[in-house]
């Protein structure tokens, strides 16, 4: 069985992975944070409601998946400025 990189998967699969990871965060909130009273130690946490911690989880999960789907530096095309001047501040 061949391995397919995450960046080559269809958008629907990437969206399903995002939803799965976010639902795992929601279950962690329900089963660990809410039930054991750990919400008292989290500032701005609202029990059973959408809060800043959920927004942070969305950004962390989305950013991680976006980073995983970007092409690696070795796979990118060469910079035109670097080809002309043999140096580019953006590529350095």
Buried (B, 14 or more C-beta within 10 A) or exposed (E): EEEEEEEEBEEEEBEEBBEEBBEEBEEEBEEEBBEEEEBEEBEEBEEEEEBEBBEEBBEEBEEEBEEEBEEEEEEEEEEEEBEEEEEBEEEE
